[in-house]
Each structure stands twice: as C-alpha cells, then as structure tokens.
Amino acid sequence: MKETKCEHCGFWTNGKLDNCNYCGKRLNDRHLNEIEERESIELKGLPLLKVPEEAPFYTKGFLYVLRFIQLIFLSIISMVAAMASSTVH
C-alpha cells in the first residue's frame, strides 16, 4: 500500500485516496493545483500569418508564400539557437 504524508495535518494516509483520512483535505494539493494551472494555460503556437477564407485566390497565394517564408525563417532561427546552445558548455 502506497502511503502519502498529508501536507495539511502531517499524518500518513493511503496514497490512493483523494482526501486525507484524518483532516479530509485533498492530498497532494500543491502538485494537483500546479497540474491544473498548466492545463489551463493555452498554448500560443507559432505567430503565423492568418489567411482569411473570403480572400481572393491571388491574395491567398501571396499569404501562403509569406507563411512559408516565415516557417523557413523560424526554422533557421531555431537551428542557430540550437547550435549556439550546444557550443556553450
């Protein structure tokens, strides 16, 4: 049986339970709060150009070419950053 020490009351209790047997508060409260906080953060993603659906075909084509150039630029920057970080020891 896995036992966990309660952060609130200090007694050891069954680690498979959600709440402490003695004080009734949530076990691993800090850890679970941190996990919930990480899950609530929205990933921003890459700052790429938006291509509107209602744009004419020539505008869409131009924006897709610019987006491709952005991806190449970001890949070059990330490669330079990786090389720079690998040379620093």
C-alpha positions as CSV (number, residue, x, y, z in Angstrom):
1,M,0.0,0.0,0.0
2,K,1.4,3.4,-1.0
3,E,1.2,5.9,1.8
4,T,1.4,9.7,1.4
5,K,2.0,12.3,4.1
6,C,-0.8,14.9,4.2
7,E,0.5,18.4,3.6
8,H,-2.1,19.9,5.9
9,C,-2.1,17.7,9.0
10,G,1.1,15.8,8.7
11,F,-0.3,12.3,9.2
12,W,0.4,9.4,6.8
13,T,-2.6,8.1,4.9
14,N,-3.4,5.8,2.0
15,G,-1.9,7.5,-1.1
16,K,-4.6,6.0,-3.5
17,L,-7.3,8.2,-1.9
18,D,-8.1,11.7,-3.0
19,N,-8.7,13.1,0.5
20,C,-6.8,12.6,3.8
21,N,-8.4,10.1,6.3
22,Y,-7.7,12.4,9.2
23,C,-8.4,16.0,8.2
24,G,-10.4,15.4,5.0
25,K,-8.4,17.8,2.8
26,R,-7.1,17.0,-0.6
27,L,-3.9,15.0,-0.8
28,N,-1.0,16.4,-2.9
29,D,-2.8,19.7,-3.1
30,R,0.1,21.8,-4.4
31,H,1.0,19.2,-7.0
32,L,-2.6,18.9,-8.3
33,N,-3.0,22.7,-8.3
34,E,0.1,23.0,-10.4
35,I,-1.1,20.4,-12.9
36,E,-4.5,22.2,-13.2
37,E,-2.7,25.5,-13.7
38,R,-0.5,24.0,-16.5
39,E,-3.6,22.6,-18.2
40,S,-5.4,25.9,-18.1
41,I,-2.6,27.7,-19.9
42,E,-3.4,27.9,-23.6
43,L,-0.6,27.2,-26.0
44,K,0.0,30.1,-28.2
45,G,1.6,28.3,-31.1
46,L,3.6,29.9,-33.9
47,P,2.9,33.5,-34.8
48,L,2.0,32.8,-38.4
49,L,0.0,34.9,-40.8
50,K,-3.7,34.3,-40.9
51,V,-5.2,33.5,-44.3
52,P,-8.9,34.6,-44.4
53,E,-11.3,32.3,-46.2
54,E,-13.0,35.1,-48.1
55,A,-9.8,36.5,-49.6
56,P,-9.3,36.2,-53.4
57,F,-7.1,33.4,-54.7
58,Y,-4.2,35.6,-55.6
59,T,-4.2,37.2,-52.1
60,K,-4.4,33.7,-50.5
61,G,-1.5,32.5,-52.7
62,F,0.6,35.5,-51.7
63,L,-0.2,35.0,-48.0
64,Y,0.7,31.3,-48.2
65,V,4.1,32.2,-49.8
66,L,4.7,34.6,-46.9
67,R,3.7,32.0,-44.4
68,F,6.2,29.6,-46.0
69,I,8.9,32.2,-45.7
70,Q,8.0,32.7,-42.1
71,L,8.4,29.0,-41.4
72,I,11.8,28.9,-43.1
73,F,12.9,31.9,-41.1
74,L,11.7,30.4,-37.8
75,S,13.5,27.1,-38.6
76,I,16.7,28.9,-39.4
77,I,16.5,30.9,-36.1
78,S,15.8,27.7,-34.1
79,M,18.7,25.9,-35.7
80,V,21.0,28.8,-34.9
81,A,19.8,28.9,-31.3
82,A,20.3,25.1,-31.0
83,M,23.9,25.4,-32.4
84,A,24.6,28.3,-30.1
85,S,23.3,26.5,-27.0
86,S,25.3,23.3,-27.9
87,T,28.6,25.2,-28.1
88,V,28.2,26.7,-24.7
89,H,29.4,24.3,-22.0
